[in-house]
Amino acid sequence: MAIEVRHSNVPIGDLVLHVAESGASDGPPFLFLHGWPESWRTWLGVMTAADADRPDARVIAIDLPGIGASGGAVEAGSKLRLAETVHALVERLGLTGTTLVGHDAGGMAAYAYLRRFEDVDRVVVMNTVIPGVDPWDEVLRNPYIWHFGLHGVPDLPETLVHGRQAEYFDYFYNVLSADPSRVSAENRAAHAAAYGSREALTAGFDLYRAFPQDARDNAASAKAGDTGTPLLYLRGDHEGGDIDAYARGFRDAGVRNLATATVRDAGHFSQEEQPATVWRLISDFAESTAP
């Protein structure tokens, strides 16, 4: 079922954020941040499920700065700088009672938001490890995560991937999904187009180049004190890794109000593989943590 998606461009300082919305314009907001190699469109299935389940909700997805239809770029891919940009968007749109959701690198930015700001009601982090938070070091030692190293090299991945975005991205969709066919041809093409320029590729690879700084920022946040904002951590059951180890890492970093859940029959791209299930988990979490 097709839904109505409203598009706008919102200036935030030197940046312009492409914002895609569905649902009620004055409803409880759910704000979605994509990861790599994705665009706002990765959330379209979740937006469709939300429209059928909770048409009163305001569902918002953005292109991260420098990617897709969003212009400019944040400082060296820093997740803290991304969080500050998203915070400015929340203020510009006048959002209250927000559920902030981030997948992959977007989940890293959502976590940075959780530790830096207190104006969202809850945060959902999906399918990612947080720099500097256990089991970060273990993930870095995993040879199957080879792309973290490659993407951190200045200029080289742009040179190798430019003009071959679709083929390169397909490798990750195919290897990291429980069923690669669930990442549709339309979404794959949209994501490849979102990184069509060398500058957009740089904005994407900078998300990886920022990991050392992100780890330092997250360590500083942990030392600064605990956070009571509710956090839900989601992970596909085909993704591998021990979700309990991630939970221990969050708690050791000072997250006092933590819930975890597994998305059945899904890999890394849970929101595209099982969008209705992902929406239900997010919606139930929002209801259970409502003031």
N, C-alpha and C positions, 0 to 999 in steps of 0.2 A: 504494500500500500504506500503510495507516494504521499509525502507530507509537504506542507508549505514551509519553506525555509526562507527566512528574511535575511538579507545580507546588508552590511553596512561597513564603513571604514571609520575607525575612531582614532583621532590623533591623540597620542600620549607623548608629550615632549617632542623629541626629534623622530619618534616612531609613528607609524600608522598601523593599527591592528585591524585585520580583517575579522569581522565578527559575524557568525552565522547563528541565527536564532530560530527556534520553533516553540510552539505552545503559547501560553498566555503571556502577554507582555508585562503583566503586573503580578504574576504568580510567584511562588517560592522558587528562587533561582538555583540552578545546577550549572556550574561553570566547568567546562571540560578543556584540558590541556593535552595535546597529542605528544607523541614521542617521535623517535627516528625509526625508519624513514617514512613518516606519515604526514598527513595534513589534517585540517579540521574534519575532512570527510570520513576519517576513520571512525567518527562517532555517529555517522548517519543512521546506522542500524539501531544504536541505543536511543537516538532521538526519536526514531520511528516507534520503538517499543514504549518510550515514555509518552508519546502522543496518544497511543492506544490505551495506556494504563492510567496516566495522570494528565489529562489535557489541561488541568489548571496550572501545571508546572511551567516555569520559564526555563527552557533548556538552551544553553549558550555554548558554542564551541568556537575556538579561535585558531587562526594560523599563528604559530609562534613567530616572533620578529625575524624578518629576513626570508621567511619561507612562505611559499604560496603567494597569496595576495597581500601579505603584511610587509610593510616596508621598513627599512632600517635594520639595525642589529644591536643586541645588547653587548656589553663589554665582554669579549672573549668567551661567550657562551656561559657566563656565570649564572648558576641557578638562583643565587641571591639577587642578582640584578633582574633576572626574569621574574622572581617573586615580587620585586618592587614594581615592575611594569604591570603585572597582573593586579597588584594592589591599587595602582593608579586607575586601572580599568574598572575595578570594583567600585571605587569612589566615583568615577566619571558616570557610570551607569546607575549609581545610587542603589546598589544591591545590598540587601540586608537578609539575614537568615540563610546565608549562602552555603551550599554544599560544593566544595572545591574538589574536583576529580582530576588526577593526572596519571597518565600511562607512560611507562618507560622514562625517558628524560623529562617528560612532563610531570611524572610522579616525583622525580627529584626536585623539580621546581615547586610542586605542591608541598613537599616536605619542608623546603626552605621557607615557604610561606607560613606553614604551621609554626615554625620556630621563631619567625620574625614578627608576625602580625597576629592580632587577636580579633579581627573583625569578620571571620567566617565562623559558622556554627560547627562545622565538621569538615574533615578532609578524608579523601579516599586516595590511596596510593596503589597502583596496579603494576604487576609484572615487572618489577625492577628491584635493584639493590641500591641502597643509598650510599653515596661516597662517604667514607669515614665511619659508617655505622655497620657493625657486624651483620652478615658475614662478608663485608667488603673485601678484606684481604684474601679470603678464601676464593672469592669469585675471580679476583685478579689473577690468581695462580692457576685457574682453570684453562687448559689449552684450547678448549672449545670456545672461549671468549676471546679469540685472537683478534677480532676486529677492534676491540678497545685500544690495542696498541697501534694498529694501522691508522685508525681514525685520529689518533692523537698526534701523528706526524704532520708538521706544517707542510701544506701545499701538495704533498704527494697523493693523498686520496682524491683530491679534486682532479689532478692530472689523469689518474687512472680511471675514474668513474665518469667524468664529464663526457656526455654523448652516449654513455652506456648505463644511464640511471636505471632504466627499466630492467635490464638484465641483472644488474648488480643487486637491486632491491629484491627481485624475484628470488634470489638465492635465500635471503633471510625469511621471506614469507613461506617459502617451500620447506625450509629446514626447521623453522621454529614453530610451525603450526601443527596442531593435531591432524587437521585435514586442510591442506593448502587450498583446495577449491573454495573454501569459505571466505578467503580473501579474494573478493571478486575481481574480475578483469577491469571493471569500471573503476573500482577503488585503486587498483594497482596503477592504472593509467593516470588517475588524478594525483596520486602521490608522486609518481615520477615527474609529472608536469610541475608540481609544486617545487621541485628541486631542479628545474630545468636549466637554470643559469649557474655559472660557476660561483657567483655570489651567494646564491641560495644553498649550494652545496657547502660552501664555507660556513654559512650560518648553522647548517646541520652538523658538520664535523667539529665545529667549535664547541658544541655541546659536550663532546668527548674530551677536547683539549682542556676544558675547564675542570676536569675531575680532580686534579690535585688541589686546586683552590677551593672547590666545593667541599672536599674532605676537610680542609682546614676550617672552613666556615662552619661546617656541621659540628666539628669538635669544639669550636668556640661556643656554639649554641648549647651543646650538652653541658659544658662547664658553667654556663650562665644560669642554669636552673631547669626545672621540669616544666612540662606543658600539660595542661589539663584538657585541651581541645580534643574531642574524640577523633580517633584515627582508625580507619578500616584499611587493612592490608589485604589485597586480593592477588591470587596467583592461580594460573591454569594448572590443572592436575597433570598435564603432559609436559610441563615446563621443566620439571626436575627441581632439585633443591629441597631442603627441609624447611617447610614454612615455620616450624617451631623455632628454628635458628634465627629466622628473620624477626620473629616476635621477641625473642630474647634480646636481639640487637636493639630494637626500638625501645624496649623497657629499660635496658642498660643506658640508653641515651637520654632517658628522662621522659618518655611518653607514658603518662600515667593512665590514660583512658584508651586502651587498645583492644580492637577486635580483629580477628582474621577469618578469612573464608577462602575456600577453594572453588574455582569455576570448573565444573565437570566437563569433560570431553573438550578441553581447550588447551592450547599451548600459550605462546607468548602474546599473541594478538587476540586476547580474549574478547575484546569489545567487538571485533569483526567476526570471530568464530562463533560466539554465543552471546549476541547482543541482548536478547531478551533476558537471559539469566543474569548478565551483568547489570542490566537496569534494575531487575528485581532486587538484587543484593544491595545496590546503592540506595534504592528507594526504601527498602526495609530498614537499612541503617539510618537513613534520615528520619524516618518515623520513630525509631527506637531511641534516638538521641534528641528528639525535639524538646525544647524547653517546656 
